[in-house]
Amino acid sequence: MNKTEHPEDFEQILLRYVETCYSVALALTCDPHEARDLTRNVLTWAWRSRDKVVGRSGIKRKLLAKLRETFLRDYRVAEPVRFARAAG
């Protein structure tokens, strides 16, 4: 976001992507409560980082990348790796 832009402008940009972020979060978590929390976390990150975001271009890409990154780091349950026994 440029320093000349108003926070209200950035808020309107974020509001356009709430449903998209929630839909992706729900697909990732398969749980409405976790999806809501994940979406809230990412939108909070975006709001706090608004001065670092350059312009309006790519905000959707940045939100979805952060959503994926946050999901992989905080929400995904690691499954044990199972190796097949070699025939022999």
C-alpha positions, 0 to 999 in steps of 0.5 A, a space after each residue: 500500500 502506498 503511504 498516500 492510500 487510506 486504510 479504508 481503501 485497503 480495508 475494502 480491498 481485503 473485504 473483497 477477498 474474505 469469501 475467497 480466503 474462507 473457501 480456500 481455508 475450508 478446503 484445506 482444513 475441512 473444518 468450518 471453525 478452523 477455516 474461520 480461524 485461519 482466514 482471520 489469522 491471514 486477514 489480520 496479518 494482511 492488515 498489520 502488513 498493509 504498509 509493506 504491501 506495494 500497491 493493490 496488485 497481487 494482493 489476492 496472490 499474497 493472501 492465498 500464499 500466506 493462507 497456504 503457508 499458515 495452514 502448512 505451518 500451523 494447521 496441518 496434522 503431520 501424518 507418519 511416513 510409511 515406507 513399503 518393504 522392498 521385495 526381496 
